[in-house]
């Protein structure tokens, strides 16, 4: 089964030692993923975790995309979903001049009828040392490679 979400990530300089990691997921038509809220059961919230040498997290993950909140009669909860393109940002602080950060994304995609099992992807993004637009291009290329590798692993497991 092909993944209904293809992920990419990039880094942009904010100021000083602060960098912003932007994570984008292109969601296949008919599917949605869940926002970052913590649900007690049923819906698997999207999680973004960033790590790397000399990296510390500066604040919370922000959901940039429109989140549609609807009451789910089965789960008896108000749940936030994202369709189309999901965009999240996380600011980080670097204690080193440059490094590669690992961006780990954990999510579950659903249609109105069914959900995929929760899935995970990791994308390596170069940060610092004058990396800007070139880092976004490299990050995008790496994201495509990660997505293809993830699809191959999913097929191999079946």
N, C-alpha and C positions, 0 to 999 in steps of 0.2 A: 504494500500500500504506500502510495506517495504521501508525504507530509502535506497537510493543507496549509501550512505556514512556512514561509521561507524567511529566514532571519538575516539581518546585516547589522553591523555596528561601526561607529566611527568616533573619533575624538576631535574636539575643538578646544583651543586655548581660550579660557575665560579671562584670567588675570593672574599675575604672579605665578604661584605654583598650582593654581586651580585649573583643572581641565574638566570638560563636560563630555561624558560618554553618552552618545545617542544610540539607542537600540530600536530598530525598525523591523516589523514583521508584516510581510505581505500575506494577507489571509485570503484563501481561496473563496470565491463567491459561494454563498450558502452556509458558510461556516462562521463561527465567532469564537473568540477566546474570552477568558474572564479577566477582569481588572486585577489590581494588586491587593484588594481588600481580603481580609482573612475570614473565610467562611467556615462555620463549625463542621459542615459535612456537605457532600454532594458535589459542589463546584470547586475545582482546583484552581486557586488563584495563580495568576502569573507572577513568577518571582524572578528578579534580576539580581545576581550577585557578582561583584567585581573584586578581583584580587590581583596582586602582583607585587613584585619587589619594590619597596619604598612607596607603596600606595596606601592611602587611608581614605575612607569614605567621608565625604563632606555633605551631610544632610541625607534626606530621604530620596527614594526613587519617586519621580514625578511622572504621572500619566499625562501625555500631551494630547493624545487622541480623544475624540468624543467618546464618552462612556454612557451607554444607555442603561439606566437602572429600571428594572421591571420586577414585579413580584412574581415569583415562581410558585405556582399552586402545589406542585409535587413536593418541593423542598420547604415550602412555607417560609421563604426568605426573599428579601429584595436583593437581587443580584445584578452586578454591573458587568456588561458585556461590551466587547469591541469588535467591530466588523470592518472589512476593507483593509485599512492600514493601521497597525498598532505602533505607536511611537512612545517610547519611555526615555527619560533622561536621568542620569545620576552624576552628580559632581564628585570629583575625587581630588585629593591633594597629593602632589608628588614630593617625596623627600629625596629623590634622585633626579639627575638631569633628564634621563630618558629611560623608558622601560617598555616592556610589552605587558599589557593587562589582559587577563582572562575574563571575558564576559560570559557568565553562565546564565542561560535562560531556561526556565522550567515552566511548562504550560500544558494546557489541555484544550483541544479544539472540539467544538460540538456543532451539530446541525440541530434542527428542531426535533429530530428523531433519535439521534445517537451521538455518542462522543468517542473520540479516539482515546486510547490510553494516555495518561500523562507522558510527556516527552521532554527531552532535555537536549540542549545544544550548547557548545562552548565555542566562542569566537575569540581569537587573539587579535588585539588591536595595539599598534605602536603608539606610544604617547610620549610627548616631550621632545627635547632636542631639535626644536624647529619643525617638528612634524605637524602638518596642518592638512591642507588639501590632499597632498600625496598620501597621507595616512588614511584619509577617507577612501581614496581609490584602492589602496592596498587592503584596507579593512573590508571593503566591498568584495574584492576578489577572494579574500580569505573566507568571507561569509558564504559565497557561492560554493567554494570547495567543501566547506563544512556541511552545507545543506545537501550536496550530492553524496558525500560520505555517509551522512545520516540516513539518507534514503536507501543506500546500498546495504547498510547494516540492518535496517528494518526489513528489507526483502530477504536478507540472508537468514534472519531469525524465524521467518515463517516456514 
